[in-house]
Amino acid sequence: MNDKHRQVLDLLNEDTRIPLERMAVMLGMDLKEVAEIIDTLEKDRVILCYRPVINWDKTERKLVEAMIEVKVT
């Protein structure tokens, strides 16, 4: 993985819906290069999936969330 790969990952981490054209302009790369980097990252399973971040407080859904710490010795 090189710096260009990391830059693409940083942008995707901020907004997975960013258009490739805009990403290319922001990174100073051409569209084909950005698309190839993303394809490589997906094939290498660095990018596993694209998921939304949901603000459950803005929905009608009743949700309880708990964090449990487990230590195995």
MODELLER restraints for C-alpha pairs under 7 A, 6 or more apart:
rsr = mdl.restraints
at = mdl.atoms
rsr.add(forms.Gaussian(group=physical.xy_distance, feature=features.Distance(at['CA:5:A'], at['CA:37:A']), mean=6.37, stdev=0.5))
rsr.add(forms.Gaussian(group=physical.xy_distance, feature=features.Distance(at['CA:16:A'], at['CA:50:A']), mean=6.68, stdev=0.5))
rsr.add(forms.Gaussian(group=physical.xy_distance, feature=features.Distance(at['CA:20:A'], at['CA:31:A']), mean=6.41, stdev=0.5))
rsr.add(forms.Gaussian(group=physical.xy_distance, feature=features.Distance(at['CA:20:A'], at['CA:34:A']), mean=6.91, stdev=0.5))
rsr.add(forms.Gaussian(group=physical.xy_distance, feature=features.Distance(at['CA:21:A'], at['CA:31:A']), mean=5.88, stdev=0.5))
rsr.add(forms.Gaussian(group=physical.xy_distance, feature=features.Distance(at['CA:24:A'], at['CA:30:A']), mean=5.45, stdev=0.5))
rsr.add(forms.Gaussian(group=physical.xy_distance, feature=features.Distance(at['CA:24:A'], at['CA:31:A']), mean=5.39, stdev=0.5))
rsr.add(forms.Gaussian(group=physical.xy_distance, feature=features.Distance(at['CA:24:A'], at['CA:34:A']), mean=6.16, stdev=0.5))
rsr.add(forms.Gaussian(group=physical.xy_distance, feature=features.Distance(at['CA:41:A'], at['CA:47:A']), mean=5.60, stdev=0.5))
rsr.add(forms.Gaussian(group=physical.xy_distance, feature=features.Distance(at['CA:42:A'], at['CA:48:A']), mean=6.49, stdev=0.5))
